[in-house]
């Protein structure tokens, strides 16, 4: 088997991920984990050739992460990247044996998604009531379950009378998301009164008319979280809140899964652990928060 550097092997893996349509963030995370392993093996054992990697090397890397105060969850995620990488190399015939196969994941308790309490999301609404753009973004996440990237990508042509079309991006297919009254009202007010003059096709823009990026949206909402004195929450928790309250109100899990764009229904099922009692089903009408 010919020698192959870590850099070349990682490039092969990245090209395969791109071909599969994996998201940019996923690919960046994989590269970060694998480059970290490569640096460690080079410095600790002088290993630079992919065929020279042994299980003991990966075990040493795992111990080093633990020594440097990485959480068990973070270590497990990095190991997942490493295992997928070496499995790919073996499948492609680049290596004969997978050195990561016998390396065990550390045990950890999976954290449940966090959701906002009614008093919290009402406080958030109150905090941004004079900002129609922020209000529209909050309602699209809280009342329709959109991802922050989907809000960034939303175009004017995607906005319908009672729904928005989320265009396909990265590995996510196109889907239609219904809007309830709160989301429709907030979005209409922003478009009629709050959207800054622009030639941009994107729904959400900056004061200078430029495309509002995900990082801008995150900063905007974090500012209102602070103003509303809501602690220990993330922007994605608005979407989590939508999912849990729809399931709790009796909307079928397959319907919720389709609306929020989960690829596997098992992803939606983990939210069931946050539901103590389930309201009596009233068809598939979405609950308004």
N, C-alpha and C positions, 0 to 999 in steps of 0.2 A: 504494500500500500504506500503510495507516494506521500511525502511530507506535505502538510497543509497548515499554513499559519492560522491562528485564531481569527485574524482580521479577514482573511479570505473565506473562512468557514462561516463567519457571521454575515458577511456580504451575501453568500449563497442563501443563507436562511432568510435574510431580510427580503431578498428578491422573491422568494417563495411566499412569504407573508403578503407582500404587495400584490402578487398574482392572485392570491386568495381574497383580496379586497379587505384585508385587516386595516383597522383605523390607524391614523397617523400616531395617535397617543399610544396605542398598543405596541406599535413597532418601536417607538422611542423608548418605551418601558423595557421591551425585550433587549434592545441594544444596550441600554444602561446596565441591566443586570449582567449580560454576557461580557461586556467590557470590564465590569467590576471583577468578574471571575478571572478573566484573562490577566488583568493587572496583578491580582493576588497570586495567581499561579506563577507568573513570571518572577515576581519579587520573592516569593516564599520558597519556590522549588525550581526556579529556572526553566519552567515548562513554557514553551512557545508554540509547540507543534500540537495540533489537535489530537493526533493519534497517540500521543504520549500521556494523555490525561487518564488517570485511574480513579477508582471509587474513593480511595483514601485521600486524594487531592480535594475532591468535592466535600468529603467529610470535614477536612481541615478548614475549608472555606466556610462551611456551616458553623463550625466552632468559632471561627474568627468573627463572624457576624454577631454571634451571641455575646462574645467578649466585648464587642463594640456597641452593646446595648440595643441591637436591633430587636424588635418584637418578634415573637414566634410567628405572628401573621405575616410580617414583612419577609422573614426568612422563608416561609412556606411559599410566598409569591415568587421570590427569586428562584427557589428550587423548581418551581413550576416552569419558569422560563428556561432554566437549564435542562430540565428533563425533556421539554418539547424540542429544544435545540438538538440535543444528542439523539433523540428518537428520529428526528428528521435526517440527521447525518447518516444514521444506520440504515434507514429506509432507502436513502439515495445511494447507498453503497460506498459512502465516503469513509466510514469506519466499520470495523467488523463487529466490535462489541460496544455496548452502551454502558459507559462507566457510571452513569447516574441512576441506572435501573434499580440498584439495591440500596440507594441512599433514601432514607425515610424522611418524611415530612415531620417537623416538630408538631406536637399536639397543642391545639389552642381552641378556645371556645369562639365560635363564629358570632360576631357582633350582629345584633339585629338592626335593621334600618331604623333611623330615628324619625319620628313624626312630630309635627307641631300640634300642641293642644289648641282648642278653639280660642282660648283667651290670647294665645300667642299669635295666631294668624290674624285675629281681629286687631290686635295691637299693631301688627305689621301694616295692615291695611290703613289703619288710622295714621301711622307715621308717614306713609307716602301718599296720603289722600290728595295733596296739592301737586303731585307729580304724576301726570297722566301716563307718561311713558313707563315709569316704575310700576304703577298700578296695573297697567296692561300686562307687563311681564310677569308680575306676581300672579295675576289671575290665570294666565296661560299655563303656568306651572302648577298652581294650586287647584284649578278647576278643570284643566284639560290634560295635565300630566306630561307636558312637553319637557324635553331635555333642554339644557342651556344651549347646546350646539344647534338644536332645532330652532330655537328662537333666533339665534344669530343668523341662521340660513333662511329664515322665513321671508318670502318675497311677496310683493303686493298682489301678484297674480295668484298666490296661494290662498288668499283670504276670500272665503265664500260667505254666503248669507248666514249659515248656521254651523259652519265647519271650516277648518283650515286643512290644507293638504301639506303634509310633511314629505318633501321630495326625498328620493333615495340619496343617501350619502354614505361613503365608506362601505360598510357591510350591512347597512340598514336599508330595507326596501321602502318604497313609497307607501304611505298609508293616509287614510282620511280620519281626522280627529274631530268629533262633534264638540260644539261649544254650547255651554249652558248660558242662561241669561246674564249672569255676572261677568263671564268671560266676554260675551258678545258686547255688552254695554261698555266694559272697560276698553276693549280694543277699538270700538267705534269712536269713543270719546278721544282716544289718543290720535287716531287717524284724522278725525275732524278738527281737533283743536290743538293737539300737542306735538304733532310731527313737524319737525323743522323742515324748512324749504330745502329741497334736494332733488337731484336727478337720479338718485340711487333707486334701484329696484327693490332694495331690502326694506322691510317694514320698519325695523328699528334702526335709527340713525342717531349720530351725535349732533350737538348743537351747530356744528359746522357742516352738517349734511353728509358726513361720512358714515360708512357702514359701522354699526355698533358691534364690536367683537365680543366673544364670550368672556374674555378677561375684563372688558368694560362692564358687561352685565353683572359679573360676579362682584366687582368692586362696588357697583351701584347698589346691589341688594345687600351686601355686607354692611354698607353705610346705614341702610334703613333697619337692618337687624340691630345695629348698635343704638340707633335712635329710638327704636321700640323696646330697648333693653331686653332683647331676646338673646340668651347666652347658649353657647355650646350647640349651635345649629349651623348647617351648611346649606348652600343654595339648593342642592339636590334634595334636601329634606322636604321642600315644598312638593316636589314630584312624589316622594315617598308618602306624604300626607294624602295626596289625591288617591293613590293606589289603595292605601289601607281603608280610607273612609268609603270608597266605592265597594270594596269587598265586604266591609262591615254592613253596608246598607243592603246587601243582598244581590248586587250585580254579579252575574256568573263570572267565574275566574277566567274562562276562556275569552270572554268579552273584554274584561279589563286588560288581559294580557295583549290582546290585539290592539286595543286603543293606545296603550303606552309603548307598543313596539318591542315587546320582549320576544326574543327569538325562540325561547323555550318556556313552556308553561311552568316548568320547575322553578324558574327565576321568580315568577309571580307567586308561587306557592309559599316561598319563604316569608312573605308578608302575612300569611295566615297566623303565624305565631304571635303577631301583635294584636290579634282580635280576641277579646274576651267573650263577647256575646255578639251574635249576628242578628241584625234586625230582620223582620219578616220581609221576604222578597216581594217587591212590587214591580215585577217585570224587569226590564233592563234599562229603565230610566236612570240616568246618572244623578247621583246625589249632589246637591248644591251646597257648598261650604260657606 
